[in-house]
Amino acid sequence: MDGGPRVPEQRRPGSAVVAEPVALRFGVLGPVRAWRGEETLNTGSPQQRALLAALLLREGRTATAAELIDALWGTEPPSQALAALRTYASRLRKVLDPGVLVSESGGYAVRSLGEGALDLAVAQELAAEAEKARGAGDLCHAREVLKQALGLWDGEPLAGVPGPYADAQRVRLDEWRLQLLESRLDMDLEQGCHAEAVSELTALTAEHPLRERLRELLMLALYRSGRQAEALAVYADTRRLLAEELGVDPRPGLRELQQRILQADPALAEPSAPVTEPTVVPVRPAQLPASVPDFTGRSTFVSELSEVLASASEAAAEGRVMAVSALAGIGGVGKTTLAVHVAHRARPAFPDGQLYVDLQGAGSRAAEPETVLGSFLRALGTADSAIPDSLEERAALYRSVLDGRRVLVLLDNAKDAAQVRPLLPGTAGCAALVTSRVRMVDLAGAHLVDLDVMSPDEALALFTKIVGEERVAAEREAALDVVAACGFLPLAIRIAASRLAARRTWTVSVLAAKLADERRRLDELQAGDLAVKATFELGYGQLEPAQARAFRLLGLADGPDMSLAAAAAVLDLPPEETEDLLESLVDTSLLESAAPGRYRFHDLVRLYARACAERDEQAAGERGAAMSRLLDFYLATAAGVYAIERPGDRLVDHLERTEYPGLTFSDRHTAQDWLYAEAVSLLACVRQSAQPTTLRRAVDVLWAAWDLAESGTNSREYEAVAARLRDVAKKAGDRRSEARAFMALACVHHISGTRFDEAGQEAERAIELAESAGDPLTSCWSSNASGAIAMYQSRYEDSERHFTRALENFRAVGDRPGEASALCNLSRTHLATGRTESAVALAQQGTEMYDAMGHALKGANGRYALGLALTRSGRLAEATECLQQALQVFQDSRQRLWEGMTVFRLAELDLTAGRPAQAAANAEMALTLLRGVGGDWRHGNALTVLGRALNGIGHLDRAQVCWREALEIFESLKAPEADEVRGLLTPASVA
């Protein structure tokens, strides 16, 4: 088959997967195979498969006997070639369905195949669909379809099939696959996935070193990832390779890209592929914003409006249009939330789509109807060239396009009825849902819903309108601080802006500073007879006593939101009763439903709730008791998560006892989900509890929630909270708490990869304090941490001393997981000092102990250590298996730091095994995973290995760039690895 892949004519436009089942299926994008349903058919000898492949690739056209003999044997066929050909054909007929392989005009053909029966035909159709989607500007769909097409390849095309025809087709199909791959990678870059593409492109350029398009994509991906020097180094490598291998210069496109990178062309940061203007085709828009999950309150109103929207055909025929107007309320459960929720419920009644627009009626410049109509027409599939200029013509075309369709139109934040009327559908089957700040008496079916909280842009626009453009433009950041302090609440912003407008000597920064004091913020937000506090007071005064108590106590917690279970702890009530109270507060707009089972206060409402708690909470110590119950809840639950992750670990036996219970989990994944979902709120509670009466429990929550720091997800906030607890413990003279806080800091600092000296001092201090406080477990773990830190600093004698001491202490207190950890760590020290055999034995012993206890996560740490030792001992297959097993657990446990380090170790293993291209891909992936976690030291090590891998595949200049960057890191850290990197660099490069 000559030329590029053909698209079968019977393919239905727009369909990505053939839906109709076929009796027979064939594969040529790999070994030549045939299936009947799920049964694999025996396609015979290699020559017999060659005949089948030649016929399949002709897509139903007849091949003469002479053509087939030439395809199978070329210019030197055997003397009985024709007889052999007939034998092969006869045997294939017996395997295939009747009528599939037919004799015709002295030749043969494969006919009567169902749609999608040949993997190549499916790949061709998918590629055509991807090209069409890309031309229409739908890159997401185009990428997804191309991935499906590329996924059909199963190794080398026509694998094991002999003959010149198969050889030629293999070359063609390999080239086509590369073209598809380049197209997909190009779209990856268009969609901003440049960092992820670097790893794949690095491996591909190693596999296809002379393919300039791949080099060009790699340069662009590196440049967009902020790695300009490496991008230029790729060009230098390419130019040298082309000169040495082919005696030519890079093509003009590659040279032009190099010049644009040198000039830091801003356009390189933008998508470069042209987007073809879409033609007029029916489009099913789905523009509704995401609905708030588990929407609650106003159930009668929601049911009524949903029922009316569901009967849109009858309503439109009678001339009725549904409208929702927003006027009052506090806290954010407003018109848009309600309208979007109702619209999502009504989606089944509108199968042709949903349109959405923010008309910006509350801002200084409302959207023009003709502008909105233009965007709607485009969303409905109308080309720009077909959209008329005038409002009247656009409205008429809009109604014509909607004719015969069932579309729901959500017009949000409308200014008035005049703005809305041109945007209303005019035919039966469609409906409009309108939200507005004004009561639209001239639109039938209006309902009142409140929306007070603006978006930051709307809030700033309102603030600017009152204060004046010049003053705001001069201090834009301060103006943003003001509207943020106001919680984007329109009334609060209006009061603050009015005060500033009346005081010409004030700057915006002065106002921002006044509002920064949370305890005085509500008092500052009053002007004349307007006051935010007075507005809140109206709602608070209408609450029942139980609601008012819940409102006051829930406002005490600092976290961004609160789960239902945590709220039940604060209120000391059953979850069902707590949920009823919280939902009733949502209905009054004093509380927001952030997500199913989670609740939050508007910032200003929280401040008001705390003021009410200080003023109205009569029971002695009730505020402190509420926060103590919340701390107990977090400690008990985090301890449960720790125990399910680390069965048999003695840490949970050494935590402070709690009076209020926590949640229990049936599996580790649910436990992890809870920990990461609660991370910010949990750490906020710990910070709030940094006081003598709750200090010990607060420190123990940090210990129990260690995964938050080790994963790198919340290490910065974890560190700040631990430092706060350390300072409070020192001031209070609580040596036990101080030791545990120092231990937490030592661990988070050594994980950071940049503060080993500080971490070492903290671990040593933790040992001293723990011993004086009689806290043996803290002493054990601090010794273990001291050993790890010393090992990273290449102080191996100190490292072995600390690990040995930790091992003895863990055994003394009966902590078997701790003992396993010390054994695996000691393995690392033995490995670093050349004792490979004992390193393997120690790591195996520790891993077996973890496995015996069912310790999946720590078992992965054991396999990580064992994989390193096995790599050094030359047992590469076993090492690969260990590291791959560890990687799967780290990925499953969301341990991004350890995931990145394991991929880095696999890159080292690949280098040892002589697989530099795979090593480069893994090193790139490690750099991506370690971005933002692990610190500069680990980043430098990954760069060093990447440089070695690149050097191994001939990317010499890029390797030098990586090593220079690694050297800068190690020199800034005064790390011993700097000497190794200097040895890798050429003298000229170092200079």
SETOR-572668 format. One record per residue (C-alpha): x, y, z. Coordinates in steps of 0.5 Angstrom, whole numbers, padded with zeros to 4 digits, always signed. Layout:
<atoms>
XYZ/...
</atoms>
This chain:
<atoms>
+0000+0000+0000/+0003+0006-0002/+0003+0013+0001/+0000+0015+0008/-0005+0011+0011/-0012+0011+0008/-0018+0013+0012/-0024+0008+0010/-0030+0011+0007/-0035+0007+0011/-0032+0011+0018/-0038+0015+0021/-0036+0022+0022/-0034+0024+0029/-0034+0017+0032/-0028+0015+0036/-0029+0007+0037/-0033+0002+0033/-0039+0000+0037/-0041-0006+0033/-0038-0013+0035/-0034-0017+0029/-0034-0024+0029/-0026-0024+0026/-0021-0019+0029/-0014-0018+0026/-0008-0015+0028/-0002-0012+0024/+0001-0007+0029/+0005-0012+0032/+0005-0020+0031/+0001-0022+0025/-0005-0025+0029/-0013-0026+0028/-0018-0027+0034/-0025-0030+0033/-0028-0026+0039/-0023-0027+0045/-0021-0034+0042/-0014-0033+0039/-0013-0037+0032/-0007-0041+0029/-0005-0037+0023/+0001-0042+0022/+0008-0041+0019/+0011-0034+0018/+0010-0035+0011/+0003-0036+0012/+0003-0030+0016/+0006-0026+0011/+0001-0028+0006/-0005-0026+0011/-0001-0019+0012/+0000-0018+0005/-0008-0019+0004/-0010-0015+0010/-0006-0009+0008/-0009-0009+0001/-0016-0007+0005/-0020-0012+0001/-0017-0011-0006/-0015-0017-0010/-0007-0019-0011/-0005-0023-0016/-0001-0029-0015/+0005-0026-0018/+0005-0020-0013/+0004-0024-0007/+0010-0029-0009/+0014-0022-0010/+0011-0020-0003/+0013-0026+0000/+0020-0028-0003/+0022-0022-0008/+0026-0023-0014/+0029-0030-0012/+0022-0035-0010/+0023-0042-0010/+0021-0047-0015/+0015-0049-0012/+0013-0042-0010/+0006-0042-0013/+0004-0049-0010/+0006-0046-0004/+0002-0040-0004/-0004-0044-0006/-0002-0049+0000/-0002-0043+0005/-0008-0040+0002/-0012-0046+0003/-0010-0047+0010/-0012-0040+0012/-0019-0041+0009/-0020-0047+0014/-0018-0042+0020/-0022-0036+0018/-0030-0036+0017/-0033-0038+0010/-0032-0032+0005/-0027-0028+0008/-0021-0031+0004/-0023-0031-0003/-0020-0033-0010/-0021-0028-0015/-0018-0027-0022/-0012-0031-0021/-0011-0028-0014/-0013-0027-0007/-0017-0022-0003/-0019-0021+0004/-0027-0019+0004/-0033-0019+0008/-0029-0016+0015/-0033-0012+0020/-0032-0005+0021/-0026-0005+0026/-0024-0012+0024/-0017-0009+0023/-0013-0005+0028/-0009-0001+0023/-0016+0001+0020/-0018+0003+0027/-0012+0007+0028/-0013+0010+0021/-0020+0013+0023/-0017+0015+0030/-0012+0019+0027/-0017+0022+0022/-0021+0024+0027/-0016+0027+0031/-0014+0031+0025/-0021+0034+0025/-0021+0035+0032/-0015+0039+0032/-0017+0043+0026/-0023+0045+0030/-0019+0047+0036/-0021+0041+0040/-0014+0039+0042/-0016+0036+0048/-0020+0031+0044/-0015+0030+0039/-0010+0028+0044/-0014+0023+0047/-0016+0020+0040/-0009+0020+0038/-0007+0016+0045/-0012+0011+0043/-0009+0010+0036/-0002+0010+0039/-0004+0005+0044/-0006+0000+0038/+0001-0001+0037/+0004-0008+0040/+0011-0008+0039/+0014-0008+0032/+0009-0008+0026/+0009-0015+0023/+0014-0018+0028/+0017-0024+0025/+0014-0024+0018/+0019-0025+0013/+0019-0022+0006/+0021-0016+0002/+0014-0013+0002/+0013-0014+0010/+0020-0010+0011/+0018-0004+0007/+0011-0004+0011/+0015-0004+0017/+0019+0002+0015/+0012+0005+0013/+0008+0004+0019/+0014+0005+0024/+0015+0012+0020/+0007+0013+0021/+0007+0012+0028/+0013+0017+0029/+0009+0022+0026/+0003+0021+0030/+0007+0021+0036/+0010+0028+0034/+0003+0030+0033/+0001+0028+0040/+0007+0031+0043/+0006+0038+0039/-0001+0038+0042/+0002+0036+0049/+0006+0042+0049/+0000+0046+0046/-0004+0044+0052/+0002+0046+0057/+0005+0039+0059/+0012+0041+0057/+0015+0039+0064/+0012+0032+0063/+0014+0031+0055/+0021+0032+0057/+0022+0025+0059/+0019+0022+0054/+0022+0027+0048/+0029+0025+0052/+0028+0018+0051/+0025+0019+0044/+0031+0023+0041/+0036+0018+0044/+0032+0012+0040/+0032+0016+0034/+0038+0021+0034/+0037+0024+0027/+0030+0026+0027/+0030+0033+0028/+0023+0034+0029/+0024+0031+0036/+0030+0035+0037/+0026+0041+0036/+0020+0039+0040/+0025+0037+0046/+0028+0044+0045/+0021+0048+0046/+0019+0043+0052/+0026+0045+0056/+0025+0052+0054/+0018+0052+0057/+0020+0049+0063/+0025+0054+0064/+0031+0050+0062/+0034+0055+0057/+0041+0053+0057/+0039+0045+0056/+0035+0047+0050/+0041+0051+0047/+0045+0045+0049/+0040+0040+0045/+0041+0044+0039/+0049+0044+0039/+0048+0036+0040/+0044+0036+0034/+0049+0040+0030/+0055+0036+0032/+0051+0030+0031/+0048+0032+0024/+0055+0034+0022/+0059+0028+0024/+0054+0023+0021/+0051+0026+0015/+0055+0032+0014/+0049+0037+0014/+0047+0043+0018/+0040+0043+0022/+0034+0044+0018/+0032+0052+0018/+0026+0051+0023/+0031+0048+0028/+0036+0054+0027/+0030+0059+0027/+0028+0056+0034/+0035+0056+0037/+0035+0064+0035/+0028+0065+0038/+0031+0062+0044/+0037+0066+0045/+0033+0072+0044/+0028+0070+0049/+0022+0071+0044/+0016+0072+0048/+0012+0068+0043/+0015+0061+0045/+0011+0061+0051/+0005+0061+0047/+0001+0056+0043/+0005+0056+0036/+0000+0051+0032/-0005+0055+0028/-0012+0053+0030/-0017+0053+0024/-0023+0057+0025/-0029+0052+0026/-0034+0051+0021/-0042+0051+0022/-0043+0044+0025/-0048+0043+0031/-0045+0043+0037/-0047+0041+0044/-0045+0046+0049/-0044+0044+0056/-0042+0051+0060/-0045+0050+0066/-0040+0052+0072/-0039+0046+0077/-0045+0045+0082/-0044+0045+0089/-0044+0037+0091/-0050+0035+0096/-0054+0042+0095/-0058+0043+0102/-0064+0048+0104/-0069+0051+0100/-0072+0044+0098/-0079+0046+0096/-0076+0052+0092/-0071+0047+0088/-0076+0042+0087/-0081+0047+0084/-0076+0051+0080/-0074+0044+0077/-0081+0042+0076/-0082+0048+0071/-0075+0047+0068/-0077+0040+0066/-0083+0042+0063/-0080+0047+0059/-0083+0045+0052/-0090+0047+0055/-0088+0053+0059/-0084+0056+0053/-0090+0054+0048/-0094+0058+0053/-0089+0064+0053/-0087+0063+0060/-0080+0064+0062/-0077+0062+0069/-0073+0068+0072/-0069+0068+0079/-0067+0075+0082/-0062+0075+0088/-0063+0081+0093/-0061+0079+0100/-0057+0074+0105/-0050+0073+0108/-0045+0068+0107/-0044+0066+0100/-0050+0061+0099/-0053+0065+0093/-0056+0066+0087/-0051+0063+0082/-0050+0057+0087/-0058+0056+0087/-0058+0057+0079/-0053+0052+0078/-0055+0047+0082/-0062+0047+0079/-0059+0047+0072/-0055+0041+0073/-0061+0038+0076/-0065+0040+0070/-0060+0037+0065/-0064+0031+0063/-0069+0035+0060/-0064+0039+0056/-0061+0034+0052/-0058+0039+0047/-0054+0043+0052/-0053+0048+0057/-0051+0055+0055/-0048+0060+0061/-0046+0067+0061/-0044+0072+0067/-0047+0078+0065/-0043+0083+0070/-0049+0087+0072/-0046+0088+0079/-0040+0091+0076/-0038+0098+0073/-0039+0095+0066/-0044+0090+0064/-0043+0086+0058/-0046+0088+0052/-0052+0083+0049/-0049+0083+0042/-0042+0081+0045/-0046+0075+0049/-0050+0073+0043/-0043+0073+0039/-0040+0068+0044/-0047+0064+0045/-0047+0063+0037/-0040+0061+0037/-0041+0056+0043/-0047+0053+0038/-0042+0052+0032/-0043+0058+0028/-0037+0061+0025/-0034+0068+0026/-0035+0069+0019/-0043+0068+0019/-0044+0072+0026/-0048+0079+0024/-0046+0085+0027/-0052+0088+0029/-0056+0086+0036/-0062+0085+0032/-0059+0080+0027/-0055+0076+0032/-0061+0075+0036/-0065+0073+0030/-0060+0068+0028/-0059+0066+0035/-0066+0064+0036/-0066+0061+0029/-0060+0056+0031/-0064+0054+0037/-0070+0052+0033/-0071+0045+0034/-0066+0044+0040/-0068+0043+0047/-0062+0048+0051/-0062+0051+0058/-0059+0058+0058/-0057+0060+0065/-0056+0068+0065/-0052+0070+0071/-0051+0077+0074/-0056+0080+0070/-0056+0088+0070/-0064+0089+0068/-0069+0086+0063/-0067+0090+0057/-0060+0086+0058/-0063+0080+0058/-0069+0080+0053/-0065+0079+0047/-0061+0073+0050/-0068+0069+0051/-0069+0063+0047/-0076+0064+0042/-0078+0057+0041/-0081+0051+0045/-0076+0046+0048/-0071+0051+0051/-0072+0055+0057/-0068+0061+0061/-0066+0061+0068/-0064+0068+0070/-0060+0071+0076/-0060+0078+0078/-0059+0083+0083/-0066+0087+0082/-0073+0084+0082/-0075+0083+0074/-0082+0084+0075/-0083+0084+0067/-0080+0077+0067/-0085+0072+0069/-0083+0067+0075/-0078+0071+0079/-0076+0068+0085/-0071+0071+0090/-0064+0069+0092/-0059+0072+0095/-0051+0073+0093/-0047+0078+0097/-0040+0075+0096/-0037+0077+0090/-0031+0075+0086/-0024+0078+0087/-0025+0082+0080/-0032+0084+0082/-0030+0086+0089/-0024+0090+0086/-0028+0093+0081/-0033+0096+0086/-0028+0098+0091/-0025+0102+0085/-0031+0105+0083/-0032+0108+0090/-0025+0110+0091/-0023+0112+0084/-0018+0109+0079/-0012+0113+0080/-0011+0112+0088/-0013+0104+0086/-0008+0104+0080/-0002+0107+0085/-0003+0101+0090/-0006+0095+0087/-0003+0090+0091/-0006+0094+0098/-0013+0095+0094/-0013+0087+0093/-0011+0086+0101/-0017+0091+0103/-0022+0087+0099/-0019+0080+0101/-0020+0083+0108/-0027+0085+0107/-0028+0077+0105/-0031+0080+0098/-0037+0082+0101/-0040+0088+0098/-0043+0091+0104/-0036+0091+0107/-0032+0093+0101/-0037+0099+0100/-0036+0101+0107/-0029+0101+0107/-0028+0104+0100/-0033+0110+0103/-0029+0111+0109/-0022+0112+0104/-0026+0116+0099/-0028+0121+0105/-0021+0121+0108/-0016+0124+0102/-0010+0124+0107/-0011+0116+0107/-0007+0112+0103/-0010+0105+0101/-0004+0102+0105/-0007+0105+0111/-0014+0102+0110/-0011+0095+0109/-0006+0096+0115/-0013+0098+0119/-0016+0092+0117/-0011+0087+0118/-0012+0087+0125/-0017+0081+0126/-0020+0083+0132/-0021+0090+0130/-0024+0089+0123/-0031+0089+0124/-0031+0095+0128/-0027+0098+0122/-0032+0096+0118/-0037+0101+0119/-0039+0108+0116/-0045+0112+0118/-0051+0108+0119/-0048+0102+0115/-0044+0097+0119/-0042+0090+0117/-0043+0087+0125/-0050+0090+0125/-0052+0086+0119/-0050+0080+0122/-0053+0081+0128/-0060+0081+0125/-0059+0074+0123/-0055+0072+0129/-0061+0075+0133/-0066+0070+0130/-0062+0063+0131/-0065+0058+0136/-0061+0057+0142/-0058+0051+0140/-0056+0054+0133/-0053+0060+0136/-0049+0056+0141/-0046+0052+0135/-0045+0058+0131/-0041+0061+0136/-0037+0055+0138/-0035+0053+0131/-0032+0060+0129/-0027+0058+0134/-0023+0054+0130/-0018+0057+0125/-0018+0052+0119/-0021+0054+0112/-0027+0049+0113/-0029+0043+0118/-0032+0036+0117/-0038+0034+0120/-0034+0029+0124/-0030+0035+0127/-0036+0039+0128/-0039+0034+0132/-0033+0034+0136/-0033+0041+0138/-0040+0041+0139/-0040+0035+0143/-0046+0032+0139/-0048+0026+0135/-0046+0027+0128/-0054+0027+0126/-0056+0032+0131/-0050+0036+0129/-0051+0036+0121/-0058+0038+0123/-0056+0044+0126/-0050+0046+0121/-0055+0045+0115/-0060+0050+0119/-0054+0055+0119/-0053+0054+0112/-0060+0056+0111/-0059+0062+0114/-0053+0064+0110/-0049+0064+0116/-0045+0058+0114/-0043+0055+0108/-0043+0048+0105/-0036+0048+0102/-0037+0040+0100/-0041+0034+0102/-0040+0034+0109/-0036+0040+0110/-0037+0047+0112/-0034+0054+0112/-0035+0061+0115/-0034+0067+0111/-0028+0070+0114/-0032+0076+0117/-0037+0072+0119/-0032+0068+0123/-0030+0074+0126/-0037+0076+0128/-0038+0069+0131/-0032+0069+0135/-0034+0076+0138/-0040+0073+0140/-0037+0067+0143/-0033+0072+0148/-0039+0076+0149/-0045+0070+0150/-0041+0064+0152/-0044+0063+0159/-0041+0056+0161/-0034+0057+0165/-0029+0054+0160/-0034+0052+0154/-0029+0055+0149/-0023+0052+0152/-0027+0045+0152/-0029+0045+0145/-0022+0046+0142/-0020+0041+0147/-0025+0036+0144/-0023+0038+0137/-0016+0037+0139/-0017+0030+0142/-0021+0028+0135/-0015+0030+0131/-0010+0026+0135/-0015+0020+0136/-0016+0020+0129/-0009+0021+0126/-0007+0016+0131/-0011+0011+0128/-0009+0013+0121/-0002+0012+0123/-0003+0005+0126/-0007+0002+0120/-0001+0005+0116/+0004+0002+0120/+0001-0004+0124/+0005-0006+0130/+0009+0001+0131/+0009+0002+0138/+0009+0010+0137/+0001+0010+0138/+0003+0007+0145/+0007+0013+0147/+0002+0018+0145/-0002+0022+0150/-0009+0019+0152/-0015+0023+0149/-0022+0023+0152/-0026+0025+0146/-0026+0019+0140/-0024+0019+0133/-0026+0016+0127/-0024+0009+0125/-0022+0006+0118/-0023+0000+0115/-0017+0000+0110/-0011+0004+0109/-0014+0008+0103/-0020+0011+0106/-0015+0013+0112/-0010+0016+0107/-0016+0020+0104/-0018+0023+0111/-0011+0025+0113/-0010+0029+0106/-0017+0032+0106/-0016+0034+0113/-0009+0036+0113/-0010+0044+0113/-0015+0044+0118/-0011+0039+0123/-0005+0043+0122/-0009+0050+0124/-0012+0046+0130/-0005+0044+0132/-0002+0051+0132/-0008+0054+0136/-0007+0049+0141/+0001+0051+0142/-0001+0053+0149/+0002+0049+0156/-0005+0046+0157/-0006+0042+0150/+0002+0042+0148/+0003+0035+0149/-0003+0033+0145/-0001+0038+0140/+0006+0035+0139/+0003+0028+0139/-0002+0030+0133/+0005+0032+0129/+0008+0025+0130/+0002+0021+0128/+0001+0026+0122/+0008+0025+0120/+0006+0023+0113/+0004+0030+0111/+0011+0032+0112/+0015+0026+0109/+0010+0026+0103/+0012+0033+0102/+0005+0035+0101/+0005+0040+0107/+0012+0040+0110/+0012+0047+0110/+0006+0048+0114/+0008+0042+0118/+0015+0045+0120/+0012+0052+0122/+0008+0049+0127/+0013+0044+0129/+0018+0051+0131/+0012+0054+0134/+0011+0048+0139/+0018+0048+0140/+0018+0055+0142/+0012+0054+0147/+0015+0048+0150/+0022+0051+0151/+0018+0057+0155/+0014+0052+0159/+0020+0048+0161/+0016+0041+0158/+0022+0037+0156/+0018+0032+0153/+0014+0036+0148/+0021+0040+0146/+0024+0033+0145/+0018+0031+0140/+0018+0038+0137/+0026+0038+0136/+0025+0031+0133/+0019+0033+0128/+0024+0039+0126/+0030+0034+0125/+0026+0030+0120/+0023+0035+0116/+0029+0039+0115/+0033+0033+0113/+0028+0031+0108/+0028+0038+0105/+0035+0036+0103/+0038+0043+0104/+0039+0044+0112/+0043+0037+0114/+0047+0041+0119/+0041+0044+0122/+0037+0037+0122/+0043+0034+0126/+0043+0039+0131/+0036+0038+0132/+0036+0031+0133/+0042+0031+0138/+0038+0036+0142/+0032+0031+0141/+0036+0026+0144/+0039+0030+0150/+0032+0032+0152/+0028+0025+0151/+0033+0022+0155/+0033+0027+0161/+0025+0027+0160/+0025+0019+0160/+0022+0019+0153/+0025+0012+0150/+0021+0012+0144/+0023+0019+0142/+0030+0018+0144/+0030+0011+0139/+0027+0015+0133/+0032+0021+0134/+0038+0017+0134/+0035+0014+0128/+0034+0021+0125/+0041+0023+0127/+0044+0017+0123/+0040+0018+0117/+0043+0026+0117/+0050+0023+0118/+0049+0018+0112/+0047+0024+0108/+0053+0028+0110/+0058+0022+0109/+0060+0022+0116/+0059+0014+0116/+0062+0013+0122/+0057+0017+0126/+0052+0014+0122/+0053+0007+0124/+0054+0009+0131/+0047+0012+0131/+0044+0007+0127/+0047+0001+0132/+0044+0005+0138/+0037+0006+0135/+0037-0001+0133/+0039-0003+0141/+0034+0002+0143/+0028-0001+0139/+0030-0008+0141/+0030-0006+0148/+0023-0003+0148/+0020-0008+0143/+0019-0004+0137/+0019-0008+0132/+0018-0003+0126/+0023+0001+0129/+0028-0004+0129/+0026-0006+0122/+0027+0001+0120/+0034+0002+0124/+0036-0005+0120/+0035-0002+0113/+0038+0005+0115/+0044+0001+0117/+0044-0003+0111/+0045+0004+0107/+0051+0006+0111/+0054-0001+0110/+0053+0000+0103/+0056+0007+0103/+0063+0004+0106/+0063-0002+0101/+0060-0008+0105/+0055-0010+0100/+0054-0017+0102/+0052-0015+0109/+0048-0009+0106/+0044-0014+0102/+0043-0018+0108/+0041-0012+0113/+0036-0010+0108/+0033-0017+0107/+0032-0018+0114/+0029-0011+0115/+0024-0012+0109/+0022-0019+0112/+0020-0016+0118/+0016-0011+0115/+0013-0016+0111/+0011-0021+0117/+0008-0015+0120/+0004-0013+0114/+0007-0006+0114/+0006-0004+0106/+0009+0003+0107/+0015+0002+0111/+0016-0005+0107/+0017+0000+0101/+0022+0003+0104/+0025-0003+0106/+0025-0005+0099/+0028+0001+0097/+0034+0000+0101/+0034-0007+0099/+0034-0005+0091/+0040+0000+0092/+0044-0006+0096/+0042-0011+0090/+0044-0006+0085/+0051-0005+0088/+0052-0013+0088/+0050-0013+0081/+0044-0017+0082/+0040-0012+0077/+0034-0016+0076/+0032-0017+0083/+0034-0010+0084/+0029-0008+0079/+0023-0012+0082/+0025-0009+0089/+0025-0002+0086/+0019-0003+0082/+0015-0006+0088/+0017+0000+0092/+0015+0005+0087/+0008+0002+0086/+0007+0003+0094/+0009+0010+0094/+0005+0012+0088/-0001+0009+0092/+0001+0012+0098/+0002+0019+0095/+0009+0019+0098/+0011+0024+0092/+0018+0025+0095/+0019+0017+0096/+0016+0016+0089/+0021+0021+0086/+0027+0018+0089/+0025+0011+0087/+0025+0013+0080/+0032+0017+0081/+0034+0010+0083/+0032+0006+0077/+0035+0011+0073/+0042+0010+0077/+0040+0002+0076/+0039+0003+0068/+0046+0007+0068/+0049+0001+0071/+0045-0004+0066/+0048+0000+0060/+0041+0003+0058/+0042+0010+0058/+0036+0012+0054/+0032+0009+0059/+0036+0012+0065/+0035+0019+0062/+0027+0018+0062/+0027+0016+0069/+0032+0022+0071/+0027+0027+0068/+0021+0024+0071/+0025+0024+0078/+0026+0031+0077/+0019+0032+0075/+0017+0029+0081/+0022+0032+0086/+0020+0039+0084/+0018+0043+0090/+0020+0037+0095/+0026+0034+0097/+0030+0040+0096/+0036+0042+0092/+0041+0037+0094/+0036+0031+0091/+0035+0036+0085/+0043+0036+0084/+0043+0029+0085/+0038+0028+0080/+0041+0033+0075/+0048+0029+0076/+0045+0022+0074/+0041+0026+0068/+0048+0028+0065/+0051+0022+0066/+0045+0019+0062/+0045+0024+0057/+0052+0023+0056/+0051+0016+0054/+0046+0018+0049/+0051+0023+0045/+0047+0029+0048/+0054+0032+0050/+0052+0039+0051/+0046+0038+0055/+0050+0033+0059/+0055+0039+0061/+0049+0044+0062/+0046+0039+0067/+0052+0038+0071/+0054+0045+0071/+0047+0046+0074/+0048+0041+0079/+0055+0044+0081/+0052+0050+0083/+0047+0047+0087/+0053+0043+0091/+0057+0048+0092/+0052+0053+0095/+0051+0047+0100/+0058+0046+0101/+0056+0038+0099/+0062+0033+0098/+0058+0031+0091/+0061+0038+0088/+0068+0034+0087/+0064+0028+0083/+0061+0033+0079/+0067+0037+0077/+0071+0031+0075/+0065+0030+0070/+0066+0037+0067/+0071+0039+0062/+0076+0044+0065/+0073+0049+0060/+0066+0048+0062/+0068+0049+0070/+0072+0055+0068/
</atoms>
